[in-house]
Amino acid sequence: MAWDAEGIKAMPLLEREAQLTALRDYAAEARAGEGRLILIAGEAGAGKSTLVEQLQSNLRAATWHWGACDGLFTPRPLGPLFDIADTLRGGLLELCRSGAPRDELFSAVLQQVSSREDRKAGEKEKLRVLVIEDVHWADEATIDLLRFLGRRIRGAPVLLLVTYRDEGLSATDPLRVALGDLATQRPVRRMSLPPLSQEAVAVLAGGSSLDPAELYRLTGGNPFYVSQAVQAGTSDVPASARDAVLAQAARLGSYARGMLDGAALIGGRLELALLDTVADCPASAIDELLASGLIGGDETTLRFRHEIARLAIEATVTSSRRRSIHARILTALRTLGCDDDARMAFHAEAAGDGPAAVRHASAAARRAAALGSHREAAAQFERALRFADSADPRMVASLHDGFAREASLLDRWQEAADARSRALDLWREIGDRRREGDTLRLLGSSLGSLSRGEEGLAAVKAAVELLEPLGHTAELAWAYASLAAKWVVRGVNEDAMELARRAQAIAAPLSLTEVLSDALNSEGCAAHAVGREWVGLLSQALEVALARQHEKEAGRAYVNMHSCHVADRNWAAAESCYGEGVAYCDEHDITTYSIFLRSEQASVLERTGKWDEAVTLCQKLLANGGPSPHIRLWPLSRLGMIWTRRGEPGAWECLDQSMEDADGTGEPQSSVPVRLARAEALWLSGNLDGARAEAELADDVVDGCDEWDRGAVAVWLWRTGSSRPPRHPVAAPFQLELAGDWEGAARHWRDLDCPYEAGLAMLGSTRESLLREALQVFTTVGARATARFTQQKMRRLGIQSIPAGPRRATRENPLGLTRREQEVLDLICAGLTNAEIAVKLFISVKTVDHHVSAVLAKLDVPTRSAAAQWARKARPYRRLTLEVGG
């Protein structure tokens, strides 16, 4: 038999005609080979599932495959994909059952839904429809699957429908970030389901004793709430959807009501065999339950009409009954051969079955980690640890190690360090020196990310000393690689390369490709710092990591390659690496390296004069408390630097905090740039002694840095009047500055697309022409404090007719234009000629010519059409920067 999913009284589908028509059009496009991914948003109860079900009834020739995310428990990674595999069958199902890695699963689902082999000659293309419901509960791997399909579904006869609730998603929610990425893909379409109008509510209330106006006022036009109130059969409008659901449930007999309670604790998707086993009720109870309209389904699977209904029933189950029902569910799942450890772990915890919770949560955590769902993995390790007090110490130590690894990938470094410390105590207690040494070096990495650099270095050194007597083990290879990484960031580059090669020598014969990639990473960075060939080493590190699916090492390789290109001012190579790296880290949920990449990108934006974009990115990274101290110092120092140059408040708070974070690392590559930012801030304020002291502190630790950092230190020593001479070779533009070739240095900086540095180089001169050009540079980029400093120098030299700088209106213009120049630009965008602009503004054509020239210069574009195109692209950014105060 089959039951109506809408219950005993189906409600008409009102005010969804436009959405339904659009879905039919998208289905036709998909059938023609133009695959579509449709994001269907709406609040809880808006009718998303009902809309999709209506489409299914209209597209009976298509093959439909359904999956859903469950909000009841920490989800099984890729749960919707496993649901879909059950009906797609074939190779995808075999891979799911064999525990294949996620990249194989992603490729398999795309290949299987794209296949045209089952189409007979002359037969029209058959449409496949995939439905994934409730992705607001999705795990990271499922979100990554949507990203994967959104980029590749275009050429397949597939319609992928994704439903989600759009209320309550924070700006940093992984789903919201993914939706923003997906929206840029050509196959993706978005639609939203608004509440019903008062007229539609009146239609639904027709034939009942309810007051339509009052019903609309209380429900706000929410379709589910309206339908529940109508079906409750009372003369008064219930005060909430919960009351409407409970009014329906109150009419059930004792057996059906007991079954309903069990269903609410099982979750949104109810296997009929499981519900029957848990409830142990006569078959008539199921019929009565279906007749209530709260639950619908088919011969094998039932489901609540809505999560609102399930939550309403769940809330009425007492705590004592709740535990016993969960215990029955757990037993029934075992009997039925359930292999979903995430589901089993949830019910084991709710039933108070500690051993089962540890067993299933541990397995769920490791599977989640393997599939790239690191948030879910961390949550499952935490669940296992809640019940692990009486477990074997070796297992408990492994659980702490597992949680620490996942927490470190999520930029939760303090939790990672705490877990490592607990694991270390346990390994020492057990007497396992290899695991003790391995955990000790991992603790060193965690401490380093918390800006506790000296402690971190000591821990890794101790790990090497502990492991070396045990022979050439995997743990020793890792310890060498970790110590090499520590020496790299401290500028001890020769030692870093030596240790990295030792790690590779152990790793290669043991096929330890993770260690191999990590060691190549460190060797490449050290080679870059000393001016040797590094691209090949880092490329090899990345290739090894990608080939063997070592996500952490791949993330590190992307970060290091990007950082080295940025240090060399090779913006094109850096941009390519950044795009690939961010996509990889986001798709694999590697938060730490994703933040590192974006932090370094802020440096690119600052150096190339895109300061508004840099400020926006830094503020976004620091939102909600900001990342760990080791990463936080970069956006903080960039904000402090830009705000210093602009003469805006808040600069020193950023510079002080970033200096505190940098000092804690003990790493010259962190502290030198921050010291120089502080030196510049003091120099611009006229505190030459303070600026000199900061520059000399940077010089104290610059020995292990690359030629760019060494050059910056040497130039700032000269600018602040230090008697210290340069002690190292420096990069070309700094050589020119130190030689007094201000014009040549500025030309070099302009060639590198570093306008502010070009201005600083010219500021070293006493030539009027160069100082005027420097002032123009500072005015254009909005460096008001530096412009004032330049004007003061020009006055001291007796230069006359010094430009006063932009008026307030010009300063507040995000493009640096005067009010008249902005008017001219707007008219250029409107397509007017110079003569037409002159008539419009009541000024001469010659004056318009001057304004147009000024606009082109400030926008750095060659033609009027280029200016119009630039302005149209910049408008969204103009609004954004004004909102954030950038």
DAJO-V726223 format. One record per backbone hydrogen bond with DSSP energy under -1.0 kcal/mol. CO is the residue of the C=O (numbers start at 0). NH is the residue of the N-H. E is the energy in kcal/mol with one decimal. If there is no record, write none. Layout:
CO	NH	E
CO	NH	E
This chain:
3	6	-2.1
15	19	-2.5
16	20	-2.6
17	21	-2.3
18	22	-2.3
19	23	-2.1
20	24	-2.2
21	25	-2.6
22	26	-2.3
23	27	-2.1
24	28	-2.1
25	29	-2.5
26	30	-2.6
27	31	-1.4
28	33	-2.5
29	32	-1.9
32	34	-1.0
35	159	-3.0
36	188	-2.6
37	161	-2.9
38	190	-2.7
39	163	-2.0
40	192	-2.2
42	45	-2.1
44	223	-2.3
46	50	-2.2
47	51	-2.0
48	52	-2.7
49	53	-2.1
50	54	-2.0
51	55	-2.2
52	56	-1.8
53	57	-1.1
54	58	-1.3
58	61	-1.2
62	128	-3.1
64	130	-2.6
66	132	-2.2
75	78	-1.8
77	81	-2.1
78	82	-2.2
79	83	-2.5
80	84	-2.4
81	85	-1.4
83	86	-1.1
83	87	-2.6
84	88	-2.6
89	93	-1.6
90	94	-2.3
91	95	-2.4
92	96	-2.3
93	97	-1.5
94	99	-2.1
100	104	-1.7
101	105	-3.0
102	106	-2.2
103	107	-2.3
104	108	-2.4
105	109	-1.9
106	110	-2.6
107	111	-2.6
108	112	-2.1
109	113	-1.4
115	118	-1.4
119	122	-2.0
126	62	-2.3
127	158	-2.6
128	64	-2.3
129	160	-3.1
130	66	-2.4
131	162	-2.0
132	68	-2.1
133	136	-1.8
134	137	-1.7
138	142	-2.0
139	143	-2.5
140	144	-1.9
141	145	-1.9
142	146	-1.9
143	147	-2.5
144	148	-2.8
145	149	-2.8
146	150	-1.4
148	152	-2.3
152	155	-2.0
153	34	-2.1
155	157	-2.3
156	127	-1.9
157	35	-2.2
158	129	-2.4
159	37	-3.2
160	131	-2.8
161	39	-3.6
162	134	-2.6
163	41	-1.2
169	172	-1.2
172	176	-2.3
173	177	-2.3
174	178	-2.9
175	179	-2.0
176	180	-1.7
177	181	-2.9
178	182	-2.2
180	183	-1.1
181	184	-2.3
184	187	-1.3
186	36	-2.0
188	38	-3.0
190	40	-2.8
196	200	-2.0
197	201	-1.9
198	202	-1.7
199	203	-2.2
200	204	-2.0
204	207	-2.1
210	214	-2.8
211	215	-2.5
212	216	-2.1
213	217	-2.3
214	218	-2.2
215	219	-2.2
218	221	-1.4
220	195	-3.1
221	225	-2.5
222	226	-2.5
223	227	-2.5
224	228	-2.4
225	229	-2.3
226	230	-2.5
227	231	-1.4
239	243	-1.8
240	244	-2.5
241	245	-2.7
242	246	-1.9
243	247	-1.5
244	248	-2.4
245	249	-2.0
247	250	-1.2
248	251	-1.8
252	256	-2.6
253	257	-2.3
254	258	-2.2
255	259	-2.2
256	260	-2.2
257	261	-2.0
258	262	-2.5
259	263	-2.2
260	264	-1.3
261	265	-1.3
262	266	-1.8
269	301	-3.5
270	274	-2.6
271	275	-2.4
272	276	-1.9
273	277	-2.6
274	278	-2.6
275	279	-2.0
281	284	-1.8
282	286	-1.5
283	287	-2.3
284	288	-2.2
285	289	-2.5
286	290	-2.1
289	292	-1.3
293	304	-2.6
295	302	-2.5
296	2	-1.1
299	271	-3.0
300	297	-2.5
301	269	-3.1
302	295	-2.4
305	309	-1.6
306	310	-2.8
307	311	-1.9
308	312	-2.0
309	313	-2.9
310	314	-2.0
312	315	-1.5
313	316	-1.4
317	321	-2.7
318	322	-1.9
319	323	-1.4
320	324	-2.6
321	325	-2.5
322	326	-2.0
323	327	-2.0
324	328	-2.5
325	329	-2.6
326	330	-2.2
327	331	-2.6
328	332	-2.6
329	333	-2.0
330	334	-2.3
331	335	-2.2
332	337	-2.7
333	336	-1.4
338	340	-1.2
339	343	-2.3
340	344	-2.8
341	345	-1.8
342	346	-2.0
343	347	-2.5
344	348	-2.4
345	349	-2.4
346	350	-1.8
347	352	-2.5
348	351	-1.1
351	353	-1.3
352	356	-2.4
353	357	-2.6
354	358	-2.4
355	359	-2.7
356	360	-2.4
357	361	-2.1
358	362	-1.7
359	363	-2.6
360	364	-2.5
361	365	-2.1
362	366	-2.0
363	367	-2.4
364	368	-2.4
365	369	-2.0
366	370	-1.5
367	372	-2.7
368	371	-1.2
371	373	-1.2
372	376	-2.3
373	377	-2.4
374	378	-2.2
375	379	-2.2
376	380	-2.4
377	381	-2.3
378	382	-2.0
379	383	-2.5
380	384	-2.3
381	385	-1.5
383	386	-1.2
384	387	-1.1
387	390	-1.5
391	395	-2.2
392	396	-2.7
393	397	-2.0
394	398	-2.2
395	399	-2.3
396	400	-2.3
397	401	-2.6
398	402	-2.6
399	403	-2.5
400	404	-2.0
401	405	-1.8
402	406	-2.9
403	407	-2.3
404	408	-1.4
406	411	-2.8
407	410	-1.1
408	591	-1.7
411	415	-2.0
412	416	-2.7
413	417	-2.3
414	418	-2.3
415	419	-2.5
416	420	-2.3
417	421	-2.0
418	422	-2.5
419	423	-2.8
420	424	-2.0
421	425	-1.7
422	426	-2.6
423	427	-2.2
424	428	-2.1
425	429	-2.5
426	430	-2.0
426	431	-1.6
430	432	-1.1
431	435	-2.2
432	436	-2.7
433	437	-2.3
434	438	-2.6
435	439	-2.2
436	440	-2.0
437	441	-1.8
438	442	-2.5
439	443	-1.7
440	444	-1.4
441	445	-2.0
442	446	-2.6
443	447	-1.9
444	448	-1.7
446	451	-2.4
447	450	-1.5
448	629	-1.6
451	455	-2.3
452	456	-2.7
453	457	-2.3
454	458	-2.1
455	459	-2.0
456	460	-2.5
457	461	-2.4
458	462	-1.9
459	463	-2.1
460	464	-2.3
461	465	-2.2
462	466	-2.0
463	467	-2.4
466	469	-1.7
467	470	-1.5
470	472	-1.8
472	476	-2.1
473	477	-2.3
474	478	-2.1
475	479	-2.7
476	480	-2.2
477	481	-2.8
478	482	-2.5
479	483	-2.3
480	484	-2.0
481	485	-1.9
482	486	-2.4
483	487	-2.0
484	488	-1.7
486	491	-2.5
487	490	-1.7
488	668	-1.0
490	492	-1.5
491	495	-1.9
492	496	-2.4
493	497	-2.1
494	498	-2.6
495	499	-2.4
496	500	-2.1
497	501	-1.9
498	502	-2.4
499	503	-2.1
500	504	-2.2
501	505	-1.6
502	506	-2.6
503	507	-2.6
506	511	-2.5
507	510	-1.5
510	512	-1.6
511	515	-2.3
512	516	-2.4
513	517	-2.3
514	518	-2.9
515	519	-2.3
516	520	-2.1
517	521	-1.9
518	522	-2.6
519	523	-2.5
520	524	-2.0
521	525	-2.4
522	526	-2.4
523	527	-2.1
524	528	-2.0
525	529	-1.5
526	531	-3.1
527	530	-1.3
533	537	-2.2
534	538	-2.6
535	539	-2.3
536	540	-2.2
537	541	-2.2
538	542	-2.6
539	543	-2.6
540	544	-1.9
541	545	-2.8
542	546	-2.5
543	547	-1.9
544	549	-2.8
548	550	-1.1
549	553	-2.3
550	554	-2.7
551	555	-2.2
552	556	-2.3
553	557	-2.4
554	558	-2.2
555	559	-2.6
556	560	-2.6
557	561	-2.4
558	562	-2.6
559	563	-2.4
560	564	-2.3
561	565	-2.5
562	566	-2.7
563	567	-1.8
564	569	-2.8
565	568	-1.7
568	570	-1.2
569	573	-2.3
570	574	-2.8
571	575	-2.0
572	576	-2.2
573	577	-2.7
574	578	-2.4
575	579	-2.0
576	580	-2.8
577	581	-2.9
578	582	-1.8
579	583	-2.3
580	584	-2.9
581	585	-2.7
582	586	-2.3
583	587	-1.8
584	589	-2.8
585	588	-1.1
588	590	-1.0
589	593	-2.0
590	594	-2.5
591	595	-2.1
592	596	-2.4
593	597	-1.9
594	598	-2.6
595	599	-2.4
596	600	-2.0
597	601	-1.5
599	603	-1.4
600	604	-2.3
601	605	-2.2
602	606	-2.6
603	607	-2.0
604	609	-2.3
605	608	-1.3
608	610	-1.4
609	613	-1.9
610	614	-2.8
611	615	-2.3
612	616	-2.4
613	617	-2.7
614	618	-2.7
615	619	-1.9
616	620	-2.2
617	621	-1.9
622	625	-1.5
627	631	-3.1
628	632	-1.6
630	633	-1.2
631	635	-2.1
632	636	-2.4
633	637	-2.3
634	638	-2.3
635	639	-2.6
636	640	-2.4
637	641	-2.6
638	642	-2.9
639	643	-1.9
640	644	-2.1
641	645	-1.8
642	647	-2.8
644	784	-1.9
644	785	-1.1
649	653	-1.5
650	654	-2.3
651	655	-2.8
652	656	-2.0
653	657	-2.6
654	658	-1.8
655	659	-2.1
656	660	-2.3
657	661	-2.5
658	662	-2.9
659	663	-1.5
663	452	-3.2
666	669	-1.4
666	670	-2.3
667	671	-2.9
670	674	-2.7
671	675	-2.2
672	676	-1.9
673	677	-2.1
674	678	-2.3
675	679	-2.4
676	680	-2.0
677	681	-2.4
678	682	-2.5
679	683	-2.6
680	684	-1.2
681	686	-2.4
682	685	-1.1
685	687	-1.5
686	690	-2.1
687	691	-2.5
688	692	-2.3
689	693	-2.0
690	694	-2.3
691	695	-2.4
692	696	-2.0
693	697	-2.1
694	698	-2.0
695	699	-1.6
697	700	-1.0
701	704	-2.2
705	709	-2.4
706	710	-1.7
706	730	-1.7
707	711	-2.3
708	712	-2.2
709	713	-2.3
710	714	-2.3
711	715	-2.1
712	716	-2.3
713	717	-1.8
714	718	-2.7
715	719	-1.9
716	721	-2.7
717	720	-1.4
730	734	-1.8
731	735	-2.0
732	736	-1.9
733	737	-2.8
734	738	-1.5
735	740	-2.6
736	739	-1.7
739	741	-1.6
740	744	-2.6
741	745	-2.5
742	746	-2.3
743	747	-2.2
744	748	-2.6
745	749	-2.6
746	750	-2.4
747	751	-1.4
748	753	-2.4
749	752	-1.8
753	757	-1.8
754	758	-2.1
755	759	-2.4
756	760	-2.3
757	761	-2.0
758	762	-1.8
760	763	-1.1
761	764	-1.7
766	770	-2.2
767	771	-2.7
768	772	-1.9
769	773	-2.6
770	774	-2.6
771	775	-2.0
772	776	-2.1
773	777	-2.5
774	778	-2.3
775	779	-2.4
776	780	-2.2
777	782	-2.4
781	783	-1.9
782	786	-2.4
783	787	-2.3
784	788	-2.1
785	789	-2.1
786	790	-2.5
787	791	-2.3
788	792	-1.8
789	793	-2.4
790	794	-2.2
791	795	-2.1
792	796	-1.5
793	798	-2.4
794	797	-1.6
806	810	-2.7
807	811	-2.2
812	815	-2.1
817	821	-2.4
818	822	-2.0
819	823	-2.5
820	824	-2.6
821	825	-2.6
822	826	-2.0
823	827	-2.2
824	828	-2.6
825	829	-1.2
826	831	-2.2
827	830	-1.7
832	836	-2.5
833	837	-2.3
834	838	-1.8
835	839	-2.3
836	840	-2.4
837	842	-1.9
843	847	-2.0
844	848	-2.6
845	849	-1.9
846	850	-2.2
847	851	-3.0
848	852	-2.2
849	853	-2.1
850	854	-2.5
851	855	-2.6
852	856	-2.1
853	857	-2.5
854	858	-2.3
855	860	-2.0
862	866	-1.9
863	867	-2.4
864	868	-2.4
865	869	-2.7
866	870	-2.5
867	871	-2.1
868	872	-1.9
869	873	-1.9
870	874	-1.1
873	877	-2.4
874	878	-1.9
875	879	-2.0
876	880	-2.9
877	881	-1.8
878	882	-2.0
879	883	-2.0
880	885	-1.8
